[in-house]
Amino acid sequence: TTTTISGPLTTDTINEETSGAGVTIDSVLLKDGLVDGVDVSALKTDVDGFPDGLKSFTSAQITELQNIGVETTISGTQWGYLGNIDQNVGTTNDVTFNNITGTVAEWME
């Protein structure tokens, strides 16, 4: 059944017409305490338990972190190397290493 109302609708309860069907509002299904099949009260608990410093991560950043050592250009071992760095190693930093082993490049000869 469709009812058209011009103006605001104010109510405390919306009951489903067909038992077990739920109620759809603007393509969002509300059924048995779930929103589109998701228990949003459980999501609130998950989000509340998530460290504040990580809540601003984008989904792309989270995916990249999940893929370390799996589907990314940085392996789990390389990530460990980054975690063990004890100094800034940017292009403008002065760095100190205990030993450097390598070959002399042609331009240095």
N, C-alpha and C positions, 0 to 999 in steps of 0.2 A: 504494500500500500504506500502510495506517495502522497504526502501532504505538503503543500506550498504555503509558506508563511512569509509575509513581507514585514520585515522588522525583526527585532531580536527575539530569540526563543529563550525563556528562562525556565529551568526545571532542576529538580534535585535528582531525578532518576529517569533513565531511559531504559525501558525493558525491551528485550528481544522479542520479536513477533513469533519466530519459529524457534522452539526450544533447541538449544545447542548450537544455534547459528551465529550467535554473537551480534554485535551492532557495528555497522560500517559507517564511519563519518569521514567524508572527504577522502575516500579510498584507504582509510586506516581501520583495520579490523580490531575491535575491542571484544575479547572473548575470554571468559573464565579467568579474569585477572591478568591476561596477557595483552600486549599491544603488538599486532601483527605476529603473533606467536612467540613473542619475547617477554620474559619475565623482567619488566623494567625495575622492579624492586630489588632483584638480584643484581642488576647492572649498577644501581646506585651503591650497593654494598661494594661491588668490585671497584668502582671509581673512587669511592671514599677510601678504600684501602690502598690505592695506587699512590706512590710518592708524588707530592706536589710538583717537584722539579721535573718529573717526566710527563705531566699532564699536558704540556704544550707541544709534545712531539706530534708531528704529522703522521698519518698512516704510512706514507712513503718512508719516513725515517724509521718507524717501528719495523716495517718490512725489511729494510736494509739491515737493521740489527739482528733480526731473526735469521737472515740469510748468511751471516758471517760464517765462513767455513763451509757453506752449502752451495749457494748460487751467486757468489760475488767475487770481485777481483781481489779481495783481502781474505786470507785464510784465517782460521782460528789461531794458528801459530803466529802469523804476522800480527794479529790483534794483540797477542800476548807480548810481542816485542814492543808494540806501541805503549802498552800498559807499563812496561819496565823502563821507559825512557826517563832519565833523571835530569834532563836539561832541555831548554828550548832549542830546537833544531831548524828554525825558520831560515829563510835565505838571508836575513839581515842579522842573525845571531852569531856570536863567537862561540864555537863549540870545542870541547876537549874530549878526545878519545884516548883510551889506554893504548890501543894498537890499531893500525890500519894495514891490511894486507891486500895487495892487488897487483895489477900490471901497469907499467908506465904507458900512457897513451902516446900515440905518435906526436901529437902537438906539444908534448912535454919534452921530447928528446932533443 
